[in-house]
Amino acid sequence: MKSFSFVLLFVFITSFGFTQSFEEEILKIEKEITRSEERKKKLYSELEELKLQKISSDLEKVGLPTVFPGEQLIKHSAFYLSYSEKHEVPRWVAHIILPDVISGTVTRTNDFRVDSSVTTGSAVEADYFLKTLKSDSTFTYDGFGYDRGHLAPSADFRWSQKALSESYYYSNISPQIPEFNREGWSELENAIRFYIFRNPKTQVYVITGPILHDSLKSIERSLNKVSIPDYFWKIAVDAKNQKAIGFIMPNKEITKPLQSYAVPISAIEKRTGLSFFSKLEPELLAKIKSQKIIPDWLPEDKFGDVEPFDQEMLPKQIFNTDVAKTYIDYHSDISIVGTVVGARISRAGNILLNLDKQFPNQTFTVFIRKESIPNFSFNPEKELLGKAIVVKGRVTGLSGLPAMFIENEKQLTLYSSQKFFPESDRNKKSAK
């Protein structure tokens, strides 16, 4: 009996030893993974900083625009600008769109703030609206009728948290009519950014500014009497492929196609008195200043977008991508239908599916997190492109745009009117 007990004790101790060994090995590997993740994070930070330094170097290599007397040259991490104290807006802002924008996942920060680099003082919040704290700790806003329009758009820096945040300095902002800022001007920014998606091995030099002159009106209630530009201009140059174009657009609702506002760079020089890209070889400089090849920058097929499904032709329980925005943060799951016109895998390994409109013009995005991808028996980013799908879940807002995170293929179905309509309903819809 004693010998039997001894054997049991030996087995227990031995088993316990193995358990301890497994736990030690697991702990060891987990620590190695943590160290690896920390090292990876550090390397990404170092890589970002090097890319920011390269942007500064490349901007100076091609030559900065003219800095007028009395104006201050400001150098930020990813863009340079010349600030006009007289008008309290930048005369120009120069930056570079890198291919990294394709996989960038940093979203809007909306941290508008004073630029302390401007020695005479930049514009401030009170130049655009008044904000009053109420007794319930919320604010009331009294706007002056103008958007705070970015000249170097934040979306061009979605690959860098630092650069994107700096784009919210008031030194990079100018008053814009809301319809202009949110529609025509935004469309132009998207078009130039999309050039990178069609030419992912290049970078684009972008210079943007208002046309400033002494007779401009100012925002009357503005603290610093910020000038209201009548026109804005933008220049885009792909030096590698020797392609360039310019645009001059009025600060009002845009009703004509973008190509109507295209001009050669030389026309912008004439209107503004500025000189651009002074360090380029004379032959290349002459070539890009005279260019206005619209299809290079505004292809006829635009972004391959499709029209949303007609809401009136959909069953009651399914909504199109236009209606989706009204359900942001809605308390229940809903079904959204759309055509997958864009699909990509982000640097973090997540799958992004854009319905009806491609990035960067997306109006509804389906996200499949990296850890959820094994829940799908197919490759969503490959097999769903060009297909109409229905996704079911909660609609959330990302940078003000509707999106949905789905975790498995049960939340996703190929759309078919025969599948989603009862026979009687199909007949009613057809009768319309």
VEXRO-518546 format. One record per residue (C-alpha): residue number from 1; residue in three letters; z, y, x. Coordinates in Angstrom, 2 decimals. Each point is the difference from the previous one (the first is absolute). Last residue first. Layout:
REM VEXRO-518546
FINU     i    aa        zz        yy        xx
FINU   NUM   ALA         Z         Y         X
...
This chain:
REM VEXRO-518546
FINU     i    aa        zz        yy        xx
FINU   432   LYS    -60.66     50.47    -44.13
FINU   431   ALA     -0.91     -3.32     -1.58
FINU   430   SER      0.50     -1.72      3.35
FINU   429   LYS      3.63      1.10      0.02
FINU   428   LYS      0.60     -1.41     -3.48
FINU   427   ASN     -1.70     -3.30      0.88
FINU   426   ARG      2.05     -0.34      3.12
FINU   425   ASP      3.15      0.67     -2.01
FINU   424   SER     -0.74     -2.90     -2.36
FINU   423   GLU     -0.64     -2.39      2.90
FINU   422   PRO      3.33      0.87      1.69
FINU   421   PHE     -0.61      2.18      3.04
FINU   420   PHE      1.47     -0.72      3.45
FINU   419   LYS     -2.02     -3.06      1.03
FINU   418   GLN     -3.31      0.98     -1.54
FINU   417   SER      0.39      3.50      1.46
FINU   416   SER      0.35     -1.59      3.44
FINU   415   TYR      2.18      1.40      2.77
FINU   414   LEU      1.02     -2.18      2.93
FINU   413   THR      3.76     -0.43     -0.14
FINU   412   LEU      2.89      1.24      2.15
FINU   411   GLN      3.75     -0.19     -0.63
FINU   410   LYS     -0.04     -3.79      0.18
FINU   409   GLU     -1.54      0.42      3.46
FINU   408   ASN      3.35      0.95      1.50
FINU   407   GLU      2.10      2.96      1.11
FINU   406   ILE     -1.74      3.04     -1.48
FINU   405   PHE      0.78      3.59      0.93
FINU   404   MET     -1.71      2.54     -2.26
FINU   403   ALA     -1.26      3.49      0.72
FINU   402   PRO     -0.42      3.32     -1.80
FINU   401   LEU     -0.57      3.11      2.13
FINU   400   GLY      2.59      2.75      0.51
FINU   399   SER      0.53     -0.81      3.68
FINU   398   LEU      0.76     -3.55     -1.12
FINU   397   GLY      0.98     -0.29     -3.66
FINU   396   THR      0.97     -3.32     -1.55
FINU   395   VAL     -1.63     -2.07     -2.72
FINU   394   ARG      2.05     -3.08     -0.86
FINU   393   GLY     -1.86     -3.30     -0.27
FINU   392   LYS     -3.22     -1.62     -1.17
FINU   391   VAL     -3.32      0.11      1.82
FINU   390   VAL     -3.37     -0.45     -1.71
FINU   389   ILE     -3.04     -0.45      2.19
FINU   388   ALA     -3.65      1.00      0.13
FINU   387   LYS     -1.70     -1.34      3.12
FINU   386   GLY     -1.75      1.89      2.80
FINU   385   LEU      2.51     -1.09      2.63
FINU   384   LEU      2.27     -2.70     -1.44
FINU   383   GLU     -0.82     -2.84      2.42
FINU   382   LYS      0.51      1.79      3.29
FINU   381   GLU      3.12      2.15     -0.41
FINU   380   PRO      1.54     -2.54     -2.39
FINU   379   ASN     -0.27     -2.95      2.45
FINU   378   PHE      0.65     -3.07     -2.15
FINU   377   SER      2.94     -2.19     -1.10
FINU   376   PHE      2.26      3.05     -0.28
FINU   375   ASN      3.78     -0.31      0.42
FINU   374   PRO     -0.50     -0.03      3.79
FINU   373   ILE     -0.94      3.74     -0.28
FINU   372   SER      3.43      0.98     -1.36
FINU   371   GLU      1.65      0.58      3.39
FINU   370   LYS     -2.80      2.33      1.04
FINU   369   ARG      0.39      2.13     -3.10
FINU   368   ILE     -2.76     -0.03     -2.58
FINU   367   PHE     -0.72      3.54     -1.15
FINU   366   VAL     -2.40      0.92     -2.82
FINU   365   THR     -1.24      3.59      0.21
FINU   364   PHE     -1.09      2.36     -2.77
FINU   363   THR     -1.76      3.38      0.30
FINU   362   GLN     -1.45     -0.42      3.48
FINU   361   ASN     -2.06      2.82      1.48
FINU   360   PRO      0.91     -0.92      3.59
FINU   359   PHE     -0.44     -2.88     -0.68
FINU   358   GLN     -2.44     -1.40     -2.51
FINU   357   LYS     -0.09      0.70     -3.72
FINU   356   ASP     -0.24     -2.58     -2.79
FINU   355   LEU      3.03     -2.03      1.15
FINU   354   ASN      1.26      0.13      3.57
FINU   353   LEU      1.50     -3.23      1.37
FINU   352   LEU      2.51      0.30      2.85
FINU   351   ILE      1.23     -3.11      1.83
FINU   350   ASN      3.10      0.37      2.18
FINU   349   GLY     -0.03     -1.03      3.68
FINU   348   ALA      1.89      2.99      1.40
FINU   347   ARG     -3.25      1.32      1.49
FINU   346   SER     -1.43      0.00     -3.50
FINU   345   ILE     -2.34     -2.67     -1.32
FINU   344   ARG     -2.98      1.28     -1.95
FINU   343   ALA     -1.76     -0.15     -3.34
FINU   342   GLY     -2.18      2.58     -1.72
FINU   341   VAL     -2.11     -0.01     -3.15
FINU   340   VAL      2.17     -2.44     -1.98
FINU   339   THR     -1.05      0.71     -3.60
FINU   338   GLY      2.68      0.98     -2.49
FINU   337   VAL      2.44     -1.24     -2.62
FINU   336   ILE      3.69      0.87     -0.29
FINU   335   SER      2.57     -2.12     -1.85
FINU   334   ILE      3.52      1.29     -0.75
FINU   333   ASP      3.49     -0.98      1.11
FINU   332   SER      2.84      1.99     -1.51
FINU   331   HIS      2.15      3.06      0.82
FINU   330   TYR     -2.88      2.39      0.74
FINU   329   ASP      0.38      1.39      3.54
FINU   328   ILE     -3.63      1.20     -0.02
FINU   327   TYR     -1.47     -0.86     -3.41
FINU   326   THR     -2.03      3.19     -0.52
FINU   325   LYS     -1.69     -0.65      3.35
FINU   324   ALA     -1.44     -3.28     -1.34
FINU   323   VAL     -2.15      1.74     -2.64
FINU   322   ASP     -2.73      0.81      2.52
FINU   321   THR      0.23     -3.48      1.54
FINU   320   ASN     -0.76     -1.72     -3.32
FINU   319   PHE      2.60     -1.48     -2.35
FINU   318   ILE      0.45     -3.48     -1.51
FINU   317   GLN      2.28     -0.97     -2.92
FINU   316   LYS     -2.08      1.70     -2.67
FINU   315   PRO     -3.22     -1.76      0.88
FINU   314   LEU     -2.56      2.04      1.93
FINU   313   MET     -3.12      1.67     -1.41
FINU   312   GLU      1.77      3.25     -0.83
FINU   311   GLN      1.34      0.15      3.54
FINU   310   ASP     -3.51     -0.03      1.45
FINU   309   PHE      0.39     -1.82      3.32
FINU   308   PRO      0.26      2.37      2.95
FINU   307   GLU     -3.32      1.19      1.47
FINU   306   VAL     -0.92     -1.42      3.38
FINU   305   ASP      0.46      1.34      3.53
FINU   304   GLY     -2.28     -0.95      2.90
FINU   303   PHE      1.32      2.94      2.01
FINU   302   LYS     -2.90      2.42     -0.30
FINU   301   ASP     -3.11     -2.13     -0.51
FINU   300   GLU     -2.02      3.05      1.04
FINU   299   PRO      1.81      0.27      3.30
FINU   298   LEU      1.94      3.25      0.55
FINU   297   TRP      0.67      0.29      3.73
FINU   296   ASP     -3.12     -1.37      1.68
FINU   295   PRO     -1.94      0.53     -3.26
FINU   294   ILE      0.51      3.81      0.35
FINU   293   ILE     -1.75      0.54      3.31
FINU   292   LYS      0.94      3.62      0.64
FINU   291   GLN     -0.32      0.44      3.74
FINU   290   SER     -0.54      3.31      1.84
FINU   289   LYS      3.38      0.20      1.71
FINU   288   ILE     -0.15     -3.69      0.94
FINU   287   LYS     -3.19      0.31      2.01
FINU   286   ALA      0.81      3.29      1.73
FINU   285   LEU      3.34     -1.42      1.13
FINU   284   LEU     -1.62     -3.19      1.29
FINU   283   GLU     -2.46      1.99      2.15
FINU   282   PRO      2.68      2.44      1.18
FINU   281   GLU      2.39     -2.78      1.09
FINU   280   LEU      3.22      0.31     -1.99
FINU   279   LYS      2.72      2.35      1.23
FINU   278   SER     -0.57      2.74     -2.60
FINU   277   PHE      0.59     -2.31     -2.96
FINU   276   PHE      0.10      2.83     -2.57
FINU   275   SER     -0.38      3.80     -0.05
FINU   274   LEU      1.54      2.08     -2.78
FINU   273   GLY     -1.47      3.12     -1.59
FINU   272   THR      0.76     -1.50     -3.42
FINU   271   ARG     -3.28      0.21     -1.94
FINU   270   LYS     -2.30     -0.32      3.04
FINU   269   GLU      2.01     -2.85      1.51
FINU   268   ILE     -0.08     -1.75     -3.37
FINU   267   ALA     -3.80      0.28     -0.11
FINU   266   SER     -0.25     -1.39      3.54
FINU   265   ILE      1.94     -3.08     -1.14
FINU   264   PRO     -2.89     -0.94     -2.28
FINU   263   VAL      0.60      0.27     -3.76
FINU   262   ALA      1.01     -2.35     -2.83
FINU   261   TYR      1.23      1.63     -3.24
FINU   260   SER     -2.59     -1.50     -2.35
FINU   259   GLN      0.59     -3.37      1.64
FINU   258   LEU      3.42     -0.06     -1.66
FINU   257   PRO     -1.50     -0.24     -3.49
FINU   256   LYS      0.41      3.11     -2.20
FINU   255   THR      2.90      0.84     -2.35
FINU   254   ILE      2.72      0.90      2.49
FINU   253   GLU      2.92      1.84     -1.59
FINU   252   LYS      0.79      3.00      2.16
FINU   251   ASN      0.61      0.87      3.65
FINU   250   PRO     -3.69      0.08      0.88
FINU   249   MET     -1.31     -2.68      2.36
FINU   248   ILE     -1.60      0.19      3.45
FINU   247   PHE     -0.86     -3.35      1.56
FINU   246   GLY     -1.02     -1.07      3.49
FINU   245   ILE     -1.75     -2.98      1.55
FINU   244   ALA     -0.15     -1.96      3.24
FINU   243   LYS     -1.44     -3.13      1.59
FINU   242   GLN     -0.33     -0.67      3.72
FINU   241   ASN      0.96     -3.69     -0.21
FINU   240   LYS      2.97      0.36      2.36
FINU   239   ALA      0.60      3.63     -0.94
FINU   238   ASP      0.57     -0.81     -3.69
FINU   237   VAL      0.56      3.54     -1.25
FINU   236   ALA      1.41      1.30     -3.29
FINU   235   ILE      0.31      3.71     -0.87
FINU   234   LYS      1.82      1.42     -3.03
FINU   233   TRP     -0.15      3.34     -1.76
FINU   232   PHE      2.11      1.76     -2.62
FINU   231   TYR     -0.98      2.95     -2.17
FINU   230   ASP      1.64      2.76     -2.05
FINU   229   PRO      3.20     -0.18      2.05
FINU   228   ILE      3.26      1.13     -1.64
FINU   227   SER      2.08      1.92      2.54
FINU   226   VAL      3.75     -0.63      0.18
FINU   225   LYS      2.09      3.02     -0.98
FINU   224   ASN      3.07     -1.04      2.03
FINU   223   LEU      2.35     -0.63     -2.95
FINU   222   SER     -2.89     -0.88     -2.32
FINU   221   ARG      0.25      1.59     -3.42
FINU   220   GLU     -3.33      1.79      0.38
FINU   219   ILE     -1.85     -2.90      1.61
FINU   218   SER     -2.40      1.93      2.22
FINU   217   LYS     -3.49      1.36     -0.52
FINU   216   LEU     -2.52     -0.15      2.82
FINU   215   SER     -1.52      3.31      1.10
FINU   214   ASP      0.92     -0.32      3.69
FINU   213   HIS     -1.94     -3.21      0.68
FINU   212   LEU      0.73     -3.71      0.31
FINU   211   ILE     -2.38     -2.88     -0.70
FINU   210   PRO      2.41     -2.93     -0.34
FINU   209   GLY      0.24     -2.81      2.54
FINU   208   THR     -0.83     -3.52      1.05
FINU   207   ILE     -0.98     -1.73      3.25
FINU   206   VAL     -0.53     -3.75      0.06
FINU   205   TYR     -0.86     -2.17      3.01
FINU   204   VAL     -0.88     -3.50     -1.19
FINU   203   GLN      0.80     -3.21      1.84
FINU   202   THR     -2.23     -3.02      0.58
FINU   201   LYS      0.13     -3.76     -0.25
FINU   200   PRO      0.62     -0.19     -3.76
FINU   199   ASN     -3.29      1.64     -1.03
FINU   198   ARG     -0.22     -0.68     -3.76
FINU   197   PHE      3.78      0.19     -0.42
FINU   196   ILE      0.06      2.98      2.36
FINU   195   TYR     -2.47      1.89     -2.20
FINU   194   PHE      2.50     -0.63     -2.82
FINU   193   ARG      2.21      2.72      1.46
FINU   192   ILE     -2.85      2.48     -0.32
FINU   191   ALA     -0.60     -0.98     -3.62
FINU   190   ASN      3.71      0.03     -0.85
FINU   189   GLU      0.46      3.52      1.32
FINU   188   LEU     -3.05      1.15     -1.97
FINU   187   GLU      1.31     -1.60     -3.20
FINU   186   SER      3.38      1.66      0.53
FINU   185   TRP     -1.72      3.37      0.25
FINU   184   GLY     -1.92     -0.60     -3.22
FINU   183   GLU      2.88     -1.47     -2.03
FINU   182   ARG      3.66      0.61      0.78
FINU   181   ASN     -0.37      3.10      2.15
FINU   180   PHE     -2.75      1.64     -2.05
FINU   179   GLU      1.56     -0.62     -3.42
FINU   178   PRO      3.38      1.19      1.35
FINU   177   ILE     -1.44      3.27      1.44
FINU   176   GLN      0.92     -0.02      3.68
FINU   175   PRO      2.57      1.97      1.98
FINU   174   SER      0.03     -1.02      3.72
FINU   173   ILE      2.07     -2.53      1.93
FINU   172   ASN      0.00     -1.25      3.59
FINU   171   SER      2.45      2.69      1.23
FINU   170   TYR      2.15     -0.96     -2.99
FINU   169   TYR      0.85     -3.19      1.89
FINU   168   TYR     -0.79     -3.02     -2.16
FINU   167   SER     -2.50     -1.44      2.51
FINU   166   GLU      2.99     -0.57      2.30
FINU   165   SER      1.14     -2.87     -2.23
FINU   164   LEU     -3.35     -1.76      0.31
FINU   163   ALA      0.02      0.37      3.77
FINU   162   LYS      3.47     -1.51      0.39
FINU   161   GLN     -0.49     -2.82     -2.49
FINU   160   SER     -3.25     -0.99      1.69
FINU   159   TRP     -2.75     -2.23     -1.47
FINU   158   ARG     -0.25      2.02     -3.26
FINU   157   PHE     -1.13      2.98      2.11
FINU   156   ASP     -3.28      0.82     -1.79
FINU   155   ALA      1.92     -0.32     -3.29
FINU   154   SER      2.06      3.09      0.94
FINU   153   PRO     -3.07      2.21     -0.23
FINU   152   ALA     -0.60      2.49      2.84
FINU   151   LEU     -0.60      3.09     -2.14
FINU   150   HIS      2.69     -0.93     -2.52
FINU   149   GLY      0.01      1.98     -3.24
FINU   148   ARG      3.31      1.21     -1.40
FINU   147   ASP     -1.26      0.30     -3.54
FINU   146   TYR     -0.21      3.39     -1.67
FINU   145   GLY      1.18      1.42     -3.33
FINU   144   PHE      3.15      1.85      1.11
FINU   143   GLY      2.33     -2.83     -1.00
FINU   142   ASP      3.46      0.42     -1.55
FINU   141   TYR      1.84     -3.27      0.49
FINU   140   THR      3.30     -1.01     -1.60
FINU   139   PHE      2.26     -2.22      2.05
FINU   138   THR      2.49     -2.77     -0.72
FINU   137   SER      3.70      0.06      0.93
FINU   136   ASP      1.13      0.03     -3.68
FINU   135   SER      1.02      3.66      0.34
FINU   134   LYS     -3.53      0.99      0.96
FINU   133   LEU     -1.37      0.72      3.48
FINU   132   THR     -2.90      2.44     -0.02
FINU   131   LYS     -3.30     -0.48      1.83
FINU   130   LEU     -2.50      2.83      0.36
FINU   129   PHE     -3.64     -0.70      0.79
FINU   128   TYR     -2.78      0.42      2.58
FINU   127   ASP      1.18      2.61      2.51
FINU   126   ALA      3.59     -0.98     -0.74
FINU   125   GLU     -0.65     -3.31      1.77
FINU   124   VAL     -0.62      1.75      3.31
FINU   123   ALA     -2.88      1.47      2.01
FINU   122   SER      0.38     -0.09      3.76
FINU   121   GLY      2.21      2.20      2.15
FINU   120   THR     -1.15      2.36      2.76
FINU   119   THR      0.72     -2.64      2.66
FINU   118   VAL     -1.87     -2.73     -1.86
FINU   117   SER      1.46     -3.15      1.57
FINU   116   SER      2.79      0.06     -2.61
FINU   115   ASP     -2.45     -1.22     -2.63
FINU   114   VAL      1.76      0.38     -3.35
FINU   113   ARG      0.10     -3.11     -2.17
FINU   112   PHE     -1.87     -2.20     -2.45
FINU   111   ASP      1.54     -3.49      0.06
FINU   110   ASN     -2.43     -1.50     -2.50
FINU   109   THR      0.25     -3.33      1.90
FINU   108   ARG     -3.30     -1.52     -1.06
FINU   107   THR     -0.47     -3.68      0.90
FINU   106   VAL     -0.18     -1.84      3.34
FINU   105   THR     -2.13     -3.15     -0.37
FINU   104   GLY     -2.71      0.44      2.63
FINU   103   SER     -2.57     -2.80      0.28
FINU   102   ILE     -3.13      2.13     -0.42
FINU   101   VAL      1.64      3.17      1.36
FINU   100   ASP      0.21     -1.77      3.37
FINU    99   PRO     -3.72      0.75      0.45
FINU    98   LEU      1.20      3.48      1.08
FINU    97   ILE     -0.57      3.26     -1.88
FINU    96   ILE      0.32      2.87      2.47
FINU    95   HIS      1.55      3.44     -0.55
FINU    94   ALA     -0.84      3.70      0.11
FINU    93   VAL      1.56      2.61     -2.31
FINU    92   TRP     -1.57      3.45     -0.45
FINU    91   ARG      0.96      3.52     -1.04
FINU    90   PRO      3.42     -1.35     -0.96
FINU    89   VAL      1.78      1.79     -2.84
FINU    88   GLU      2.46      2.92     -0.08
FINU    87   HIS     -2.90      2.50     -0.42
FINU    86   LYS      1.05      2.50      2.67
FINU    85   GLU      1.93     -2.66      1.90
FINU    84   SER     -3.21     -1.93      0.51
FINU    83   TYR      0.81     -3.37      1.57
FINU    82   SER     -2.48     -1.82      2.22
FINU    81   LEU      0.42     -3.73     -0.34
FINU    80   TYR      0.26     -3.23      1.98
FINU    79   PHE      0.42     -3.49     -1.44
FINU    78   ALA      1.51     -3.40      0.78
FINU    77   SER      3.29      0.76      1.79
FINU    76   HIS      0.07      3.73     -0.69
FINU    75   LYS     -1.50      2.79      2.06
FINU    74   ILE      0.15      3.54     -1.40
FINU    73   LEU     -2.36      2.75      1.22
FINU    72   GLN      1.26      3.36     -1.23
FINU    71   GLU     -2.03      2.87     -1.43
FINU    70   GLY      0.14      3.60      1.26
FINU    69   PRO     -3.45     -0.19      1.57
FINU    68   PHE     -2.15     -2.76     -1.55
FINU    67   VAL      0.24     -3.59      1.23
FINU    66   THR     -3.51     -1.42      0.19
FINU    65   PRO     -0.42     -3.70     -0.73
FINU    64   LEU      1.35     -2.61      2.44
FINU    63   GLY     -2.25     -1.66      2.56
FINU    62   VAL     -1.34     -3.56      0.10
FINU    61   LYS      2.55     -1.08      2.63
FINU    60   GLU      2.83      1.90     -1.70
FINU    59   LEU     -0.23     -2.03     -3.17
FINU    58   ASP     -0.34     -3.22      2.01
FINU    57   SER      3.21      0.67      1.95
FINU    56   SER      2.00      0.80     -3.11
FINU    55   ILE     -1.31     -3.12     -1.73
FINU    54   LYS      0.75     -2.07      3.11
FINU    53   GLN      3.64      1.15     -0.06
FINU    52   LEU      0.28     -1.08     -3.64
FINU    51   LYS     -1.51     -3.37      0.90
FINU    50   LEU      2.51     -0.43      2.83
FINU    49   GLU      2.89      0.81     -2.35
FINU    48   GLU     -1.20     -2.54     -2.53
FINU    47   LEU     -0.26     -2.68      2.69
FINU    46   GLU      3.55      0.71      1.20
FINU    45   SER      1.30     -0.32     -3.56
FINU    44   TYR     -1.97     -3.19     -0.54
FINU    43   LEU      1.44     -1.36      3.24
FINU    42   LYS      3.55      0.81     -1.10
FINU    41   LYS     -0.51     -1.74     -3.34
FINU    40   LYS     -1.41     -3.06      1.77
FINU    39   ARG      3.01     -0.11      2.34
FINU    38   GLU      2.38      0.23     -2.95
FINU    37   GLU     -1.91     -2.76     -1.76
FINU    36   SER      0.09     -2.21      3.12
FINU    35   ARG      3.73      0.60      0.46
FINU    34   THR      0.58     -0.97     -3.62
FINU    33   ILE     -2.19     -3.09      0.41
FINU    32   GLU      1.91     -1.00      3.14
FINU    31   LYS      3.29      0.41     -1.85
FINU    30   GLU     -1.27     -2.23     -2.81
FINU    29   ILE     -1.09     -2.57      2.59
FINU    28   LYS      3.46     -0.13      1.57
FINU    27   LEU      1.74     -0.17     -3.35
FINU    26   ILE     -2.16     -2.96     -1.03
FINU    25   GLU      0.67     -1.74      3.32
FINU    24   GLU      3.74      0.56     -0.31
FINU    23   GLU     -0.01     -1.22     -3.59
FINU    22   PHE     -1.89     -3.13      0.98
FINU    21   SER      2.40     -0.75      2.87
FINU    20   GLN      3.05      0.55     -2.20
FINU    19   THR     -1.44     -2.44     -2.50
FINU    18   PHE     -0.67     -2.50      2.78
FINU    17   GLY      3.61      0.35      1.19
FINU    16   PHE      1.28     -0.47     -3.53
FINU    15   SER     -1.96     -3.23     -0.20
FINU    14   THR      1.55     -1.21      3.26
FINU    13   ILE      3.47      0.96     -1.12
FINU    12   PHE     -0.47     -1.72     -3.36
FINU    11   VAL     -1.52     -3.12      1.62
FINU    10   PHE      2.87     -0.20      2.47
FINU     9   LEU      2.57      0.41     -2.77
FINU     8   LEU     -1.67     -2.73     -2.01
FINU     7   VAL      0.00     -2.32      3.04
FINU     6   PHE      3.66      0.71      0.65
FINU     5   SER      0.84     -0.78     -3.59
FINU     4   PHE     -1.77     -3.37      0.36
FINU     3   SER      1.90     -0.73      3.23
FINU     2   LYS      3.27      0.77     -1.73
FINU     1   MET     -0.85     -2.36     -2.84
